[in-house]
Amino acid sequence: MTISTTNGHANGHANGLKHLKRSPELGFSTRAIHIGSEPDPTTGAIIPPISLSTTYRQDEVGVHKGFEYSRSGNPNRDALERTLVGLEAGAGHAIAFASGSATTATVLQSLGPNAHVLSVNDVYGGTFRYLTRVAKETMGTESTFVDLENTTDDEILGAMKENTKLIWIESPTNPTLRLIDIPRIVALARRAPSKPLVLVDNTFLSPFYASPLLQGADIVVHSLTKYVNGHSDVIMGAAILPSSSTPDRDYDGLAQKLRFLQNAHGAVPSAFDCWLAQRGAKTLAVRMKAHGLNALRVASYLSSHPAVEHVIYPGLASHPLHALARASLSPHTQNFLSTLPPSSLAHGIPYGGMVSFRVRGGSRSAEALLPKLRLFALAESLGGVESLAELPAQMTHASIPPAEREALGIEGLVRLSCGIEEAEDLVEDLRDCVGGVGG
């Protein structure tokens, strides 16, 4: 892709297209702690300093140390992006944005006007809103929403058009936790005449549980606000691309285009937020292990509760797509499972920290339940160390029309983000409240 650049660089600083390498010999947590967080060369500080400067001295006109202006580049943002490349297996480029929504907007802008996007039908409400309102009204973007979990290959191929430039996947989806077979969708995209890019929103599983780039995805996006940061104190997003281009996939050019657009409209994170997110990413593996084990324990308990009508957690052995969930796990998670005693896996496997369920009595019972919980705070968002509970139909997915929410199974659904508290305390919190509202 050819675009205009400043001084030959996509966003006006020399590090804009730098390939950020990850040592394949290092384990996940080792990469998280050390890549992008080397001791400061000036002072030897183990923790990178926060660079709050907005501008940088040049030795001569156009001659500088890699930075000119902080909208274009910042040492903390570069460090975080190196860490993200180290975490997302198969990555070669990482671009940190001011929010997950800013990431979504920039990726869709990169498609140009009058593009067609094929999206999973059960998509995050903010993504649905941007596709159907902002992108449609400002760029003429057309969107088709398809049940990518159950639709046949021929139906998916039939939904693609000559101008289909992107397939948008969440797996598991938010909030019904539908599973999408990513390699299958990638194979279909390669067969389509328009050769659309395949994007996977990997927020729910994080780079610890899933590695979509290894499954053939062209772009992985994250709301770094959630698991990667993990402490509910940063709003940020990221787009991550593979390391090696192919004859029909110019990842270097795409990364350059995304950086140019980001710099042009200023969707950049602050230096302090980058520093916080990098700090959080260092403990991603140990947190995700705890999130997953807690969610498995909570899902197992809820599935046996008489007041609970239905539990959705792909990690449960009883889930109809449990085999797909297990097959989709990243190599480092497969290694983690091999270290667990059989008793920990009696009911299934840890598969992220998100659990959705319905209580008997429908939406009214769900509304009555949520304020009674003590450890599960009634709040939007997810992925922090603390447990959260919400009613998506009235909170995170309220922008989706009621009829569509009903058809997708969102109405009456309770979504839990299981934190890293003691598992039995979380179960006790649910035990105290769920039985009193069902029926």
N, C-alpha and C positions, 0 to 999 in steps of 0.2 A: 504494500500500500504506500502510495506516495503522498506526502503531506508537506505543507510549509513548516519550516523549523526555524529556530533562532540559533545562529552560529553553528548550524549543523546538528543541533540537539533538540529533542522533542519539547523540552520544557525550559531550555535556556541554561542548563548547567551540565557539566561534563559527565556527571554520573547518571544521566537520564536513562541510558540504555545499557547500563553495566550489567553483565551477566553475573548473577550472584550464585556462587558455587556451594554445593553441599557435599561434605565428605561422606561417601557411601559406607565407609567403615564404621561411622559413629552411630550409636543408638539414638532413638527418638529424643529422649530427655537430655542426652548429652548435646545433641544439636540445638535443642531449645535453649539450653543454658549458655552455650559457648558461641554459636554462630551469630554474628551481628553484635556480640557483647564482649569483644576482646578488651583487655585492659587499655585504658587511655594512654596513648603513646607519650603524652606530655607529662602527666602526673603519675601514671601507673595505677590510677583508680580502677578498682575492679568493676564498679558500677559506672556505666557511661554517664558523663555529665549531661545536663539539660542545656541545650543551646537555644537561648531565647532571642538571639539577634535576628533582626529582620533583613539585614543587609550585610555584605561581606566586602572587605577591602580587596581591590585588584592591584596586582603589581604593575601591570600595564593594561592598556585598553584591551579587554577580552582575555587577559591572562590572569587566572585566579586559581584557587585551590579546590575547584570543583563546585563552588557555590557562589551565587550572585545575589539572589533575593529569595526569601523563605517561601514565597508562594511557589517558586520553581523547584526548590530543593532545600533540605534541612538535614543536618547530620543525624538527628534522632529519627527522622522519617526513613532515611537511607538505612540506618541500623535496623529498624523494625522490619523493613522490607527484606533485608538479608535474612533475618530470623524467619520470616514467613516462607521464603524460598527453602530454607532448611527444614521447615516443618511439613510442607505439602509435597509429598513424594512425587517426583517427576517434574518439579517446577524449575523454571529458569528465569521467570520475571514475576515480581510482585509489586503491585501499585496500591498504596494505602490511601484511602479517601476519608473525607470528613464524616461519613456515615455509610451504613449499608445502602440507604436510599440514594445517596450521591453516587455510589458504585453502580447501582441499577441504572440511574439516569445516564451516566457516562457511557456505559456499555451499549445502551439502546441508542444514544446519540451517534455512536460510532457506526451504526448500520446505515445511516443516511436516511433521506426522506422516502416515504412510500414503501417501506419494507414490510414484509410479513413475518410475524413471529408465531411459532407454534409453541404453546405453553401447556404444561400440566394443568389440569382444571382446578385442582386443589392447591392453589398457590397462595403464598403469603398475601394478606390483604393489601399491604403497601405496594407490592409488585403488581397486583391486579389493578389497583388504583392508578399507578403510573402508566401501565400499558393502555388501559381503557379510557383514561382521561387525558393525561398530560401528553404521552407520546402520540396518541391518536389525534388530539386536537392541535398539537403544535408541529408534528412531523408527518402526519398522515399514516402513521403506523397502523397496520391491521393485525389483529390478534385472533387466533383460534385456540380455544381451550379444549383440551382432549384428555380423557381418562387414560393416561399413558400406562397405568397399571394393568388394565383389563382389555384395552382396545387391540384388535388384531393388527398384524403387520400391514396388511393391505389397507386397512382403514387409516392407519397413521400415514402411510405413503400417499393415500388419497387426500389427506388434509393438507399436504404440502403443495406449494404453488411455485410458479416460476421465480417469484420474488421472495421466497422464504429464505431468510438469511440467518435465522437463529432458532434453535430449539431450547426452551427454558425448562429445566428440570429441578425439582426438589425431591430428595429422597433421603429420609422419610419426609412426606409432605407435612405442611403446617396448617391445621392441627390434627388431621385425621390419621397421620402416620402411614399413609399409603407408601408402598415401596415400588420404585421404578427400576427395572433391569437396565442399568446404564449401558453395558456393552451392546445390548439389543438395540437401543435407540441410536447409539453411535453407528452401528452397522447399517441401520435404515437411513440415517443421514448421509452416509457415504454413497448409498445407492441412489439417492434423490438427485435429479438433474441440477438443482441449485446448490448442492453440496453445503447445506447450512452448517454453521458452527453449532456445537453442542455445549451448552453452559449448564453447570450443576451448582446450585446453591447448597453448599456443604455446611451451612451454619449449624444444623441440628446435630450432626455427628462429629464435627470438627476434624482437623487433620489427623487426630489420633485414631478415630474409629473407621474413617473412610479415606480412600485415596483415589478420587475420581479421575485424576490425570492418568493414573496407571490403567484405568478402565477405558481410556480413549477420549475422555472429555477434552474440549479445546479451551475452556475457561472454567475456573472455579471461583465462585464468589463467597465471601463470608461477611456477615455482620460481626465484626470483631468485638462489638459491644458485648456479645454473648460469651461463648465458652473460651475463645482465645484470650480475651482480657480476663474474664472470669470473676470480676469483683464489683460489677454493677456501678462503675464510676467513670466509664469512658463511652462516648458515642463515636464509632468509627467503623469503616468497612474496608474491604480489599478485593481486588481482582488479581488472580494468579494464573499464569499461563505456562505451558510446557517449555522445556529447554531447547528442544530441537524442532526446527521448521521442517516441513515436508513440501513436495512439489505443489500441493494445493492448499497448504496451510503455512502462511507467513507469520509466525508468532512474533518475530522481531518487529515486523512492520505493524502488527496489531498493537503490541505494547507501546510502540512509538506513538501511534495514533491516540491511544487512551491517555498517555501522558500529556500529549499536546492539548487534548480536549480538557483534561483536568486543569492544566495550567491556565488555559484560556478562560474558563469560567470559575476558577478558584475553589474547586471542591477539595480543599486540602485540610488535613488534620493539623492540630497544633503540635508543637514540639513536646509539650508536657504530656498530651494525650498519647503521643507515640511512645514516650518514655514509660508511661503507665502500662500501655498495652504490651510492650516488650517485657516489662517486669512480670506481668500476668502470664505471658506465654511460657515463661520458664517453668512454671508448675503445671502446664497443661496436662501432661501425661498422668501425674499423680492425682490431679483433680478428676480427670475423665474416668479413671479407674473407679474412683469413689462414687462419682455420679452414676456410672453404669451399674455398679453393684447395688447401690441404694434403689435405683429405679427398678431393677429386677426384683428386689425384695418387696417394694411397694406394689408392683404389678402382680406379683404372686399372691400377696395378701388380698388385694382388691378382687382378684379373679375368684376367690373363694368366699367373698362376702355376700350374704343373701340380699342385701339392699343394693348391690351393684348389678346393673343389667348387662354391661359389656365393658371389657377392658381391651385397650389397644396398646400393645407393646411388642414389636416384632422380635424382641429377644426371647419372649416366652416360647417354649417348645410347642405350645398349643396354637400359636399363631399360624394361619394358613400359608404364609410366605416365610416361615422361619428359616427354611433351607436357603432361600435367596438372601435373607439377612445375614446368615452365617457366611455365605459365599462372598458377600460384598465387603467383608471386613478387611481392613488394611493388614499388611504383613506384620506390623508391630503389634496390632491387637491380637492377631492369631498367636503370636508369641506370648502375649499376656495371658490368654486363655489357657495355654499349655502349662502355666505355673499355678493355676488355681486347683484346689482340691475338688474332687468329684462332688462333694456335698454342696459346694457353692454353685454348682451347675445343675442341681437336681431338677429345677423347673425351667431352665433355659440358659441363656448367656447374657451378659451385660451388653447392651446395644444403645449407648447414649443415655442421657438423663431424662428424656421426655416420655411421659405416660399420659394417655388420654382415656377417659372413661365416662360412662353414663350411669347415673343413679336412677333407680325406679321412681317414677313420678315426674320425669322429664325436666324441662327448664325450671319450673317452679321449685322443685326439690334441689336442683343444682344451685339456684340462687340462694336458697336457704342454707345450704351447706357451707359455701365459701366464707362468709363472715365469721363462722364459728371456729374455723381452723386457727390454731395458735402459731405453729411453726411454719406452716405454709402461708406466707403472707399473700393477701389478696392484692395482686399487682400484675401489670403487664410486663413484658420482656421475659427473659429466660437466661439460663447459662451461668448465673452467678453462684457463688459458694452457698448462698442461702436459698431455701426452697420457696417457690412461688406457686400460686394457683390462680387460674383465671377462667372466665366464661368467654371463649373466643367470639361467639355470636354477638355479644354486646360490647366486646372490648377490641381485641386486635383485628377482628375480621368484620367489624360493623360496616365497613365500606362496601362489602359484598352484598348485593341485593338479597332480601329475605328468601325469595323463592330459590335462588341459587344456593344459599346457605343450607336450606332444607334439603335440596337435592344432593348436596355434597356430604350431608351428615354432620354439619357443624352445629346445628341447633341442638341445644341441650347438652352439648359436649363440655366436659370439664377437662382442662389441660393443666397438668402438673409439670413443673420444672423441679426435679428432685435435686436438692443441693448435696452438700457433703457432710451434713450433720450425721449423728449416729442413726443408723437405719431403724433400729427399734424405736427410737424416739419419733421418727416420722410415721411409722406404722401406728404407734400409740395415738398420735395426733389424729390420724384418720379413723382409728377405731372409736375414739371418743365422739366423733362427729357424724360419720357416714350413717351409722345405724339409726340415728334419730331423725333422718330426713327422707329416707327412701319410702316408696309406697305412698 
